[in-house]
């Protein structure tokens, strides 16, 4: 399911950029940056794309392990929504 427009999360607004790795601007894989945010479509958790911070959403379907260089969703890459803070 793709979103559009702007969402609000914990008092901040975020603009929807797309779904999957290509929405980050990378040719292959995921581009990480502290200016982008990934949203779990299952629980709605918004994860910062900082390449130096490990994180996991509240339902456990979206996770980032910086030490192992792993990021993804149990629901597949295209299930990850990409946002930027407005």
MARVEXMAR-715466 format. One record per residue (C-alpha): residue number from 1; chain; x, y, z. Coordinates in Angstrom, 2 decimals, always signed. Layout:
<fidrens>
> NUM; A; X; Y; Z
...
</fidrens>
This chain:
<fidrens>
> 1; A; +0.00; +0.00; +0.00
> 2; A; +1.50; +3.33; -1.01
> 3; A; +0.91; +6.54; +0.87
> 4; A; +0.95; +10.07; -0.48
> 5; A; +1.29; +13.54; +0.92
> 6; A; +2.35; +14.38; +4.46
> 7; A; +1.99; +12.45; +7.72
> 8; A; +2.40; +13.59; +11.30
> 9; A; +4.42; +11.49; +13.76
> 10; A; +5.20; +12.50; +17.34
> 11; A; +4.49; +16.17; +16.62
> 12; A; +6.60; +16.40; +13.44
> 13; A; +5.50; +16.36; +9.81
> 14; A; +7.06; +14.14; +7.17
> 15; A; +6.69; +14.19; +3.39
> 16; A; +6.21; +10.87; +1.60
> 17; A; +8.91; +10.16; -1.03
> 18; A; +8.07; +6.63; -2.18
> 19; A; +8.40; +2.93; -1.36
> 20; A; +11.44; +0.67; -1.52
> 21; A; +15.17; +1.21; -2.09
> 22; A; +14.78; +3.21; -5.29
> 23; A; +12.99; +5.97; -3.32
> 24; A; +16.30; +6.63; -1.49
> 25; A; +18.00; +7.47; -4.79
> 26; A; +20.31; +4.45; -4.67
> 27; A; +20.86; +2.36; -7.79
> 28; A; +21.15; -0.83; -5.75
> 29; A; +20.25; -1.42; -2.11
> 30; A; +19.41; +1.21; +0.48
> 31; A; +21.01; +4.64; +0.90
> 32; A; +21.14; +5.64; +4.55
> 33; A; +21.14; +9.24; +5.82
> 34; A; +19.97; +11.00; +8.96
> 35; A; +17.72; +13.18; +6.80
> 36; A; +15.50; +10.29; +5.68
> 37; A; +13.00; +8.19; +7.61
> 38; A; +11.58; +4.73; +7.02
> 39; A; +8.04; +3.80; +8.07
> 40; A; +6.85; +0.30; +8.94
> 41; A; +3.52; -0.25; +7.21
> 42; A; +2.51; -2.75; +9.88
> 43; A; +2.89; -0.72; +13.10
> 44; A; +3.48; +2.81; +11.75
> 45; A; +6.86; +3.22; +13.52
> 46; A; +9.08; +5.86; +11.90
> 47; A; +12.79; +4.96; +11.89
> 48; A; +15.58; +7.46; +11.25
> 49; A; +17.93; +6.48; +8.44
> 50; A; +21.09; +7.42; +10.38
> 51; A; +23.70; +4.89; +9.19
> 52; A; +25.29; +4.71; +12.65
> 53; A; +22.21; +3.86; +14.76
> 54; A; +20.64; +0.40; +15.15
> 55; A; +16.86; +0.33; +15.43
> 56; A; +13.82; -1.93; +15.27
> 57; A; +10.15; -1.01; +14.96
> 58; A; +7.68; -1.89; +17.72
> 59; A; +6.26; -4.92; +15.88
> 60; A; +9.71; -6.22; +14.88
> 61; A; +9.07; -6.30; +11.12
> 62; A; +11.39; -3.38; +10.23
> 63; A; +14.97; -3.44; +11.51
> 64; A; +18.38; -1.85; +10.99
> 65; A; +21.63; -3.51; +12.13
> 66; A; +24.46; -1.13; +11.28
> 67; A; +27.22; -3.47; +12.47
> 68; A; +26.13; -6.18; +10.04
> 69; A; +25.11; -3.70; +7.34
> 70; A; +21.54; -5.01; +7.32
> 71; A; +18.29; -3.13; +6.83
> 72; A; +14.92; -4.37; +5.73
> 73; A; +11.41; -5.46; +6.45
> 74; A; +9.99; -8.95; +6.89
> 75; A; +7.26; -7.71; +4.55
> 76; A; +9.74; -6.97; +1.73
> 77; A; +11.58; -3.88; +0.57
> 78; A; +8.61; -2.41; -1.30
> 79; A; +6.61; -2.45; +1.95
> 80; A; +8.99; +0.18; +3.42
> 81; A; +7.78; +3.75; +3.02
> 82; A; +10.36; +6.54; +2.76
> 83; A; +9.83; +10.02; +4.26
> 84; A; +11.69; +13.28; +4.76
> 85; A; +11.05; +15.72; +7.62
> 86; A; +9.20; +18.84; +6.50
</fidrens>
